[in-house]
Amino acid sequence: MGFEIDDSLKTYNPDKESHRSGKKRLKTKRSYLYFVVLWLKERPFRAAAVCLGVLCVVLLTRIIIVADNHAAVEQPTPSCDLFGPQVQLGTRCNLSDLRREQTRNKNVTKERDQLRITCTNLIQEQGQLQTSYKNLTEERDKLKTSNMQLIQERDQLQTSTNNLTQERDHLLTINKCLTKEGFQLKTSNNNLTQERDLLGTSNKYLNKEMNQLQTINNNLTQERDFLQTSNKNLSEEMYQLQTINNNLTQERDLLQTSNKNLTEVMYQLQTINNNVTLERDQLKELQRLSDGGCLAGWQPHGGSCYFLSTEKKSWMASRQDCQDKGADLVVIHSKEEQNFINNFCCAVWIGLNDRVSESKWKWVDGSPMKLSLWNPGEPNNAGNEDCAELIPKSKTWNDIPCTWQRHWACKSCKIN
């Protein structure tokens, strides 16, 4: 299979790629080989076909040479009788030379067989390459055809794009003109709308004023008639009122006299009330001192006073009640105080909670929890349990939801 040299190979000038040293022939050969290598790299399939063709020529040449050598070896040679009395034709026979020739003949035969096998394989590969070359040539032709079609479609699309661009520019020009006209119309419309609104507003005001004036006129007419009638009645009533006024003047004088007397009595009663109030405060103070410095209903213990509620409320409502009394929910800092509160009748709210930060329990006075008397397994926060109660039966604490209803215990300082 032959191949054509590309036009770039024909027009190639090797002097441009030559080295500065060496002769012109060496420069030409080196540059030509370099260009051939580049050409083969750009066309791998043609390069493979050329290489296979060259290998086939070399193998055929080698086969011909081997065949000639084999024919020369197979020619009848003069027989040597080393043990005979005479030597035929006067030749000198050497047994080692004969063995060497036989060994060479065997090697040449093996090389010929190997070269035949190699030649057969190369011929098969050449056929496969020719087939692939034909397929690639067909694919190239198809691609060229599709490329031409795509170029035609591209030209059509460019033409349609140019037409659409012209139409777009024309429409943009029309749109600008219409936009200007629309803006002018909007401006005139806004002006007319403002004038219409002003006229409508002024018309409404005028109608309202007219209606108001008519209403006022009607009212004035009615009032005039009413006043005329009432004037007559008032004249009659004035006489009667003069008579009544004289009577009331007499009664006023009597009431002023009685008022003076009642004022003196009220002053005396206020003086008595003030004295009674002072006596009541003195009695309360004596009662506080008799109860250990605590208010009535409070129980003294240590340096504080304790209050137990008779009703049930939530934790927040209970604390508010304690604060209204000038105290707060009980804060427990010792087991002695815990034992005192255990004497209460039932479970009560205490001032311990973790409403601000979960699992960080603090007392209502801001102090951390130093003494821990929790019920076993508590606090467990089972269902948003952020407030603590004291259970007298078990003498321990338990966390429950702050919205549950419980009695509560307040704590305040003693009165000095």
Summary of the structure (lengths in Angstrom):
residues: 416
radius of gyration: 66.1
end to end distance: 128.9
largest distance: 208.0
contacts: 990
relative contact order: 0.05
helix: 66%
strand: 9%
